[in-house]
Amino acid sequence: MFSTTNNSVTDWRLKQNFLRFFVFCTGAAVMAVEFSAQRLLEPFFGNSEIVWATLIGVILLALSTGYAIGGRAADRWPVPQGIALLSLGAGLFVALLPMLSSPLLTSVSGGLLDTPAGLVIASLLGTTVLFVPPVVALGAVSPYAVRLLIQNRDSVGRKTGSLYFWSTFGSLAGTFLPTLYTIPSFGVRATMWASAGILLLLGLGTLGKPILLIGSLLPMAMSQASPPLLKPVKGLITEVQTPYQFAEVYKLNSTETALSVNDSAGIQSLYTPNRLTGLYYDAYLTLPFMFPKTQQVNTLLIGMAAGTIPTLYSRDVDPFRARVSITGVEIDPKLVQLGTKYFHLQPSAAKIVNTDGRVYIRTTKAKFNLMIVDAYSQEIYIPFYLTTKEFFQECLAHLDQNGILAMNVNATSSHAPLLRAIERTLLTVFPHIYLAKAPGAYNELLVASRDPIGLPADSALPQFLDKVRASLALTWDTPNPGKGIILTDNHAPVQQMTNQMIFNELGAKL
């Protein structure tokens, strides 16, 4: 590709343009590898802020190391073969990642996630071993390209700036193309193979040996024969990569089916032929009976997932009172498809809207008797903008006078700072709030209203809910969260408070 004998202006311009194209492609590959890395890590470590911070930190450190190594190597060996070998090495490693990732991440995650620092240590080890080598090589490309481009001191700044422009422009393409197109459409493997193929072509083309490309395809063929990338779960029925998360559907037993996202640490949806699930969903079944039995309850559900609540309402609540009509808001349409296929979600159970819950609240003109907020991102975090004063004000504007807002909050105790902060924030908008321990571990039921309310009387409930009501009654209270932070759109450290709650709980068990 680079001529050492032809010094014509045309040849020099071709060399410059090729180097710009080279750094564009490697810049795109860096970001494609980073976003693919996130998808590979999700099934093992989840998609929390901690995991993202670890991944970004390791990638930045690897890039910095690559810059330093590339600059030194280019000064000692300023020949095209050097940049070609960097591209070839990165391409070969990226092509092998789909085959290496599953066994390595399985071994690294085993036994570490039960310690307070385990999530950080395990994700750090996995990220370092898998992604540092190719990113170091890709980071070395830019300074190497600068050295090859600079023949004298004329226009050093302009030429260097041009290369870094094209490298960053490539990173922009590598950010949007995988996240918006290749990963959702073709998956992580295809995205990595495409990146690896481009890197291999660049390297072999620079060496003038494209015939070797056939041999370079071997790692991809080996990857095709490798076991699935995603984390296996006992009783697994199907696994799906969505634009938002990684979802697994699996059998708990012969009659019950569960949905988990990202790391299978919790259940996001459940189908059971029984009337009670044994989880916090059972507490939601009592809410429609707070209204007169002849009143149709118009319900908004934010965070529908695969449709557990609409299915339970239509099957187990509607036979005992006027119909509960549900508008189910779910940002991830793939989860709704799984609900229809595996969780007995019927079209009549809910009017389904695929959008963000906050966006729906802001754009709808509908009024509701009952609002249920049960949305979680990254499996354990309530999206911060669904906990703020501004959000609750928008909810209140769409509630009827006798309307009720209910939330499921994951908390290690009724005194957890996150729960207290949400209570305090609700009290700035709603005159009355109530708290009860919901069925299941770490689940708290928060209820807010304009007027005083209480649990429905025993006589108003079908018999199968008697024990659920009795359990809620033991802890039903009007909380007094005291002074402290009010969550707003400007400042709502929900993830930090959740992380602190988790680490405190894990530390207390040691």
C-alpha positions in Angstrom: 0.0 0.0 0.0 2.9 2.4 0.8 5.4 2.9 -2.0 9.0 3.4 -0.9 10.3 4.3 -4.4 7.5 6.5 -5.9 7.7 9.9 -4.4 5.0 11.5 -6.7 2.5 13.9 -5.3 -0.3 11.5 -6.2 1.3 8.7 -4.2 1.8 10.9 -1.2 -1.8 12.0 -1.2 -3.0 8.4 -1.5 -0.8 7.6 1.5 -2.3 10.5 3.5 -5.8 9.5 2.6 -5.2 5.9 3.4 -3.9 6.8 6.9 -7.0 8.9 7.5 -9.2 6.0 6.5 -7.1 3.7 8.6 -7.5 5.7 11.8 -11.2 6.2 11.0 -11.7 2.5 10.9 -9.7 1.8 14.1 -11.5 4.6 15.9 -14.8 3.0 15.0 -13.5 -0.4 16.1 -12.6 0.9 19.6 -16.2 2.0 20.2 -17.7 -1.1 18.6 -15.6 -3.3 20.9 -16.6 -1.2 23.9 -20.3 -1.5 23.3 -20.0 -5.2 22.5 -18.0 -5.6 25.7 -20.9 -4.1 27.6 -23.3 -6.6 26.1 -20.9 -9.5 26.8 -20.6 -8.4 30.5 -24.3 -7.9 31.1 -25.3 -11.5 31.6 -22.6 -12.1 34.2 -22.4 -8.8 36.1 -25.5 -6.8 35.1 -25.6 -3.4 33.7 -25.1 -1.3 36.8 -23.3 2.0 37.1 -20.4 0.1 38.8 -20.0 -2.2 35.8 -20.1 0.7 33.3 -17.6 2.7 35.3 -15.2 -0.3 35.4 -15.6 -0.9 31.7 -15.0 2.7 30.7 -12.1 3.1 33.1 -10.3 0.0 31.8 -10.9 1.0 28.1 -9.5 4.5 28.8 -6.5 3.0 30.6 -5.9 0.6 27.7 -6.1 3.5 25.2 -3.7 5.6 27.2 -1.3 2.7 27.3 -1.7 2.2 23.6 -0.9 5.8 22.8 2.3 5.6 24.8 3.4 2.3 23.3 2.5 3.4 19.8 4.4 6.6 20.0 7.6 4.8 21.2 7.3 2.0 18.6 6.7 4.4 15.8 9.9 6.3 16.5 11.9 3.1 16.6 10.3 1.4 13.6 8.6 4.0 11.4 7.5 1.6 8.7 4.0 0.6 7.4 4.5 -2.9 8.6 4.2 -1.7 12.2 0.7 -0.2 11.9 -0.3 -3.3 9.8 0.7 -5.6 12.6 -1.2 -3.6 15.2 -4.4 -3.9 13.1 -3.8 -7.6 12.5 -3.2 -8.3 16.2 -6.3 -6.4 17.3 -8.4 -8.0 14.5 -7.4 -11.5 15.5 -8.1 -10.9 19.2 -11.5 -9.3 18.5 -12.4 -12.2 16.3 -11.6 -14.7 19.1 -13.6 -12.7 21.8 -16.9 -14.5 21.2 -15.3 -17.8 21.8 -13.2 -16.7 24.8 -15.7 -14.6 26.7 -18.2 -17.1 28.0 -15.9 -19.6 29.7 -13.6 -16.8 31.0 -16.5 -14.7 32.4 -18.1 -17.8 33.9 -14.9 -18.7 35.8 -14.2 -15.1 36.8 -17.7 -14.4 38.2 -18.0 -17.7 40.1 -17.6 -17.1 43.8 -16.8 -13.4 43.7 -20.2 -11.8 43.4 -21.2 -12.6 47.0 -18.6 -10.3 48.5 -19.0 -6.5 48.9 -16.2 -5.7 46.4 -16.8 -8.8 44.3 -18.8 -7.1 41.5 -16.0 -4.6 41.0 -13.2 -7.2 41.2 -14.9 -9.7 38.9 -15.9 -7.2 36.3 -12.5 -5.6 36.4 -10.7 -9.0 35.9 -13.0 -10.0 33.1 -12.8 -6.7 31.3 -9.0 -6.5 31.7 -8.3 -10.0 30.3 -10.7 -9.8 27.4 -10.5 -6.2 26.2 -7.2 -4.6 27.2 -5.1 -6.4 24.5 -7.1 -5.3 21.4 -7.7 -1.8 22.8 -4.1 -1.3 23.6 -3.2 -2.2 20.0 -5.9 0.0 18.6 -4.8 2.9 20.8 -1.3 2.6 19.4 -2.5 3.1 15.8 -3.1 6.9 16.0 0.4 7.9 17.2 1.9 5.4 14.8 -0.1 6.9 11.9 1.0 10.4 12.9 4.7 9.3 12.7 4.2 7.7 9.3 2.4 10.9 8.0 5.0 13.4 9.3 8.0 13.5 6.9 9.2 16.9 8.0 8.1 19.6 10.4 6.0 21.4 7.9 2.2 21.4 8.8 2.7 19.1 11.7 -0.2 20.5 13.6 -2.5 20.4 10.6 -1.7 16.9 9.7 -1.9 15.6 13.3 -5.2 17.4 13.8 -6.5 15.8 10.6 -5.7 12.3 11.7 -7.3 12.8 15.1 -10.3 14.3 13.5 -10.8 11.2 11.4 -10.1 8.9 14.3 -12.7 10.7 16.5 -15.1 10.8 13.6 -14.7 7.0 13.3 -15.4 6.7 17.0 -18.6 8.5 16.5 -19.6 6.0 13.8 -18.5 3.2 16.1 -20.8 4.5 18.8 -24.0 4.9 16.8 -23.8 2.1 14.3 -23.5 -0.8 16.8 -26.0 0.5 19.3 -28.6 1.6 16.8 -28.2 -1.0 14.1 -25.8 -3.9 14.2 -26.2 -5.2 17.8 -30.1 -4.9 17.8 -30.3 -6.3 14.2 -27.5 -9.0 14.1 -26.2 -9.4 17.6 -22.9 -9.0 19.4 -21.1 -11.7 17.5 -21.8 -10.2 14.1 -20.8 -6.8 15.3 -17.5 -8.1 16.6 -16.8 -10.1 13.4 -17.5 -7.1 11.3 -15.0 -5.0 13.4 -12.5 -7.8 13.3 -12.9 -8.3 9.5 -12.3 -4.6 8.8 -9.2 -4.6 11.0 -7.8 -7.7 9.3 -8.4 -6.3 5.9 -6.6 -3.1 6.8 -3.6 -4.9 8.2 -3.3 -7.4 5.3 -4.0 -4.7 2.7 -1.2 -2.6 4.2 1.2 -5.5 4.0 0.1 -6.2 0.5 -0.9 -9.8 1.3 -4.7 -9.9 0.9 -4.4 -13.7 0.1 -3.8 -14.3 3.8 -7.3 -13.0 4.6 -8.6 -16.6 4.1 -6.5 -17.7 7.0 -7.6 -14.8 9.1 -11.2 -16.0 8.9 -10.4 -19.0 11.0 -11.1 -17.3 14.4 -14.5 -16.4 13.2 -15.2 -19.9 12.1 -14.1 -21.1 15.5 -16.4 -18.6 17.1 -19.3 -19.9 15.2 -18.7 -23.4 16.6 -18.3 -22.0 20.2 -21.1 -22.3 22.8 -23.6 -19.5 23.2 -22.3 -16.2 24.5 -25.0 -15.8 27.1 -25.1 -17.0 30.6 -26.9 -20.3 31.0 -29.8 -20.6 33.4 -31.4 -23.8 34.7 -34.6 -24.5 32.9 -33.8 -21.9 30.1 -36.4 -21.6 27.5 -35.1 -18.6 25.4 -32.7 -15.7 25.7 -33.0 -12.5 23.8 -30.7 -9.5 23.3 -32.9 -6.4 23.1 -31.9 -2.7 22.4 -32.2 -2.1 26.2 -31.0 -5.3 28.0 -30.4 -9.0 27.9 -33.5 -11.1 28.8 -33.9 -14.7 29.8 -37.1 -16.8 30.1 -36.8 -19.9 32.1 -38.9 -22.5 34.0 -38.9 -22.3 37.8 -40.8 -25.6 37.9 -43.2 -27.5 35.8 -45.9 -24.8 36.0 -44.2 -21.5 36.6 -42.2 -19.4 34.1 -39.9 -16.4 35.0 -38.3 -13.5 33.2 -35.0 -12.1 34.3 -32.9 -9.4 32.7 -29.1 -9.0 32.5 -27.8 -11.1 35.4 -30.7 -13.3 36.5 -30.4 -11.9 40.1 -34.1 -11.2 40.3 -37.5 -11.9 38.6 -39.0 -9.2 36.5 -42.1 -11.1 35.4 -43.7 -14.4 36.5 -46.4 -16.6 35.2 -48.1 -19.0 37.6 -51.4 -20.8 37.3 -51.9 -20.1 41.0 -53.8 -17.0 42.1 -50.9 -15.8 44.3 -47.3 -15.5 43.2 -45.7 -15.3 46.7 -44.0 -12.1 45.4 -44.8 -8.4 45.7 -47.3 -8.6 42.8 -49.8 -10.1 45.4 -49.9 -6.7 47.2 -51.0 -5.0 44.0 -54.0 -7.3 43.8 -55.5 -5.6 46.8 -55.4 -2.1 45.3 -58.5 -2.2 43.0 -60.6 -3.2 46.1 -59.9 0.2 47.6 -62.5 1.5 45.2 -66.2 0.6 45.1 -66.8 -2.8 43.5 -69.1 -1.2 40.9 -66.5 1.3 39.8 -64.4 0.5 36.8 -60.8 1.3 37.8 -58.8 2.9 35.0 -55.2 1.9 35.7 -51.8 3.1 34.4 -49.0 0.6 34.9 -45.5 2.0 34.3 -43.0 -0.9 33.9 -45.2 -3.7 32.5 -42.3 -6.1 31.5 -43.9 -9.4 30.3 -47.3 -8.5 31.8 -47.6 -10.2 35.2 -49.9 -7.6 36.7 -52.3 -7.3 33.7 -52.6 -11.1 33.6 -53.3 -11.3 37.3 -55.8 -8.5 37.2 -57.8 -9.8 34.2 -57.7 -13.4 35.5 -58.0 -13.1 39.3 -59.4 -9.6 40.1 -62.0 -8.9 37.4 -64.2 -11.8 38.3 -64.8 -10.2 41.8 -65.5 -6.6 40.8 -66.0 -4.2 37.9 -63.3 -4.5 35.3 -59.9 -3.0 35.9 -58.8 -1.5 32.6 -55.0 -1.2 32.2 -52.8 0.9 30.1 -49.4 -0.9 30.3 -46.4 1.2 29.5 -43.2 -0.7 28.7 -40.1 0.8 27.0 -38.8 -2.6 25.7 -41.1 -4.1 23.1 -39.2 -7.4 23.1 -40.4 -8.0 26.7 -44.0 -7.6 25.6 -43.4 -10.1 22.8 -42.0 -12.5 25.4 -45.1 -11.9 27.6 -47.4 -12.8 24.7 -45.4 -16.0 23.8 -44.5 -17.4 27.2 -46.4 -15.6 30.0 -50.0 -15.9 28.7 -50.4 -12.1 28.2 -53.6 -11.6 26.3 -54.4 -8.5 24.1 -57.5 -7.9 26.2 -55.6 -7.7 29.4 -54.0 -4.3 28.7 -53.6 -1.5 26.2 -49.9 -1.7 25.5 -47.8 1.4 24.9 -44.1 1.0 24.0 -42.5 4.1 25.3 -40.7 5.5 28.4 -43.0 6.0 31.4 -42.0 9.6 32.0 -42.6 10.4 28.3 -46.0 8.9 28.4 -47.0 10.8 31.5 -45.9 14.0 29.9 -47.8 13.4 26.6 -51.0 11.7 27.6 -54.2 13.5 28.4 -55.8 10.5 30.1 -57.0 10.4 33.7 -56.5 7.4 35.9 -57.9 6.1 39.2 -54.8 4.0 39.9 -51.2 4.4 38.9 -48.6 1.7 39.6 -44.9 2.5 39.1 -42.9 -0.7 38.9 -40.2 0.3 36.5 -36.6 -0.7 36.9 -33.5 -0.3 34.8 -30.4 -2.4 35.1 -32.6 -4.8 37.1 -32.1 -3.1 40.5 -32.3 0.6 39.9 -35.5 2.7 39.7 -34.9 5.2 36.9 -34.1 8.4 38.9 -36.6 10.5 36.8 -39.4 8.2 38.1 -38.7 9.2 41.7 -38.5 13.0 41.5 -40.8 15.7 42.7 -41.5 16.8 39.2 -42.5 13.3 38.1 -44.9 12.9 41.1 -46.4 16.3 40.2 -47.1 15.1 36.7 -48.6 11.9 38.1 -50.9 13.9 40.4 -52.2 15.9 37.4 -53.4 12.7 35.8 -55.0 11.2 38.9 -58.7 11.5 39.6 -59.7 13.1 42.9 -59.9 9.8 44.7 -56.9 8.4 42.7 -54.1 6.3 44.2 -50.4 6.1 43.3 -48.6 2.9 44.2 -44.8 2.1 43.9 -42.7 -0.9 44.5 -39.4 0.1 46.1 -36.5 -2.3 46.6 -35.2 -1.6 50.0 -33.3 -3.5 52.6 -35.4 -2.1 55.4 -38.2 0.4 56.0 -35.5 2.9 57.2 -33.3 2.6 54.0 -32.2 6.1 52.9 -33.5 5.5 49.3 -36.9 4.6 50.6 -36.9 7.5 53.0 -35.9 9.9 50.2 -38.8 8.7 48.0 -41.3 9.0 50.9 -40.0 12.6 51.6 -40.3 13.5 48.0 -43.9 12.1 47.7 -44.9 14.1 50.7 -44.0 17.3 48.9 -46.7 16.5 46.3 -49.3 14.1 48.0 -50.9 15.0 51.3 -51.0 11.3 52.4 -48.6 8.4 52.0 -48.6 4.9 53.4 -46.0 2.2 53.6 -46.3 -1.6 54.0 -44.0 -4.5 53.6 -44.9 -6.3 50.4 -44.4 -10.1 49.9 -41.0 -11.1 48.8 -37.5 -10.1 49.9 -36.6 -6.4 50.0 -40.0 -5.2 48.6 -41.8 -2.2 50.1 -45.2 -1.0 48.9 -45.6 2.8 48.9 -49.1 4.3 48.4 -49.9 8.0 48.0 -53.2 9.8 47.7 -55.0 13.1 48.1 -57.4 11.9 50.7 -56.9 9.5 53.6 -57.2 5.8 52.6 -56.8 2.5 54.2 -56.5 -1.2 53.3 -59.8 -2.6 51.9 -61.9 -4.4 54.5 -61.9 -8.2 54.6 -65.4 -8.3 53.4 -64.5 -6.3 50.2 -61.8 -8.9 49.2 -62.1 -12.3 47.7 -61.0 -15.0 50.1 -57.8 -15.8 48.3 -56.5 -12.3 49.3 -57.2 -12.6 53.0 -53.7 -13.6 54.0 -52.1 -11.0 51.8 -54.3 -8.3 53.4 -53.4 -9.6 56.9 -49.7 -9.5 56.1 -49.9 -5.9 54.7 -52.0 -4.8 57.8 -49.2 -5.9 60.1 -46.9 -3.2 58.7 -49.3 -0.7 57.2 -48.3 2.7 58.5 -48.0 6.4 57.7 -44.2 6.9 57.5 -42.4 9.9 58.9 -39.2 10.2 56.8 -37.9 13.3 58.6 -35.7 15.9 57.1 -33.3 15.1 54.3 -32.9 15.1 50.5 -35.8 15.8 48.2 -35.3 14.1 44.9 -35.6 16.4 41.9 -34.8 16.2 38.2 -31.7 18.3 39.0 -30.5 16.1 41.9 -31.7 12.5 42.4 -28.8 10.2 43.4 -30.9 7.1 43.2 -28.1 4.8 41.9 -25.7 5.9 44.5 -28.2 5.3 47.3 -29.0 1.9 45.8 -25.4 0.9 45.6 -24.7 2.0 49.2 -27.7 0.1 50.4 -26.5 -3.1 48.6 -22.9 -2.8 49.9 -24.1 -2.1 53.5 -26.3 -5.2 53.3 -23.5 -7.3 52.0 -21.1 -6.0 54.6 -23.5 -6.8 57.4 -23.6 -10.4 56.3 -19.8 -10.9 56.6 
